[in-house]
Each structure stands twice: as structure tokens, then as C-alpha cells.
């Protein structure tokens, strides 16, 4: 999905250096995989609650790929 499509579907963008993370609260099933798996990135007691650069690109992508609802998405930035 493109950034435009994600934003049109209600996702909110959290900017990282290498990866931007997108979250849609309306489809989140609150499984807790994000906060339990990468608490340094996903912290409900902090604003912004998602800081993509607080984990490696690989760890972040692996966690987002395991989100059961699809509420988390990502776009890897070009390194050109």
C-alpha cells in the first residue's frame, strides 16, 4: 500500500529515519504484540507512543508483520 492509501484509510504516520510506521486505531485488536514485543518503540505512556528509530529496521519490520489485525503497517524509505 502507498502512503496516500494508508492515510486515506485512517492510518496515522510515525516518522523514522529508515522506516515510517503507520497505525490505525480503528482496526487495532489490542493483542499487545507491539507493546510486549518492542516496548522501546511502542509505549502507550509516551507521546508520540510510536518511535520507529528505537529499534533496528529488521526488528521493527518483523514485529509489524506479526500484527494480527493489520493495524500496524510500514513503508521502508529508499536509501538513495
Secondary structure, 3 states (H helix, E strand, C coil): CCHHHHHHCCCEEECCCCEEEEECCCCCCCCCHHHHHCCCCECCCCCCCECHHHCCHHHHHHHHHCCCCCCEEEEECCCC
